[in-house]
């Protein structure tokens, strides 16, 4: 055995932390826009009434 070899524990910890951070960023990237769009769509639809339309009759000449 080589007595100068280092343990793989610190390397494994940094990879595990990077995996957790990467997964968190990926989930936020995928879910946050959906929630923001849903939030603003619901509030804007309820505040904007339908435009009024009028029926104009043409007169015969």
C-alpha positions, 0 to 999 in steps of 0.5 A, spaced: 500 500 500 502 507 498 502 511 505 502 517 501 495 516 498 489 521 500 482 519 502 477 519 497 472 522 502 473 530 501 473 529 493 466 525 494 463 530 499 465 536 493 462 532 488 455 530 492 455 538 494 455 540 486 450 534 485 445 537 490 447 545 488 446 543 480 439 539 482 437 545 485 438 550 480 435 545 475 429 544 479 428 552 480 430 553 472 424 548 470 419 550 475 419 557 477 417 560 470 411 556 470 409 559 477 411 566 475 407 565 468 401 562 472 401 567 477 401 573 472 396 570 468 391 569 473 391 576 476 391 579 469 385 575 466 381 577 472 382 584 472 381 585 464 374 585 462 372 583 455 371 589 450 364 592 449 362 590 442 356 594 439 352 592 433 351 597 428 345 596 423 346 599 416 341 603 413 338 602 406 338 608 401 
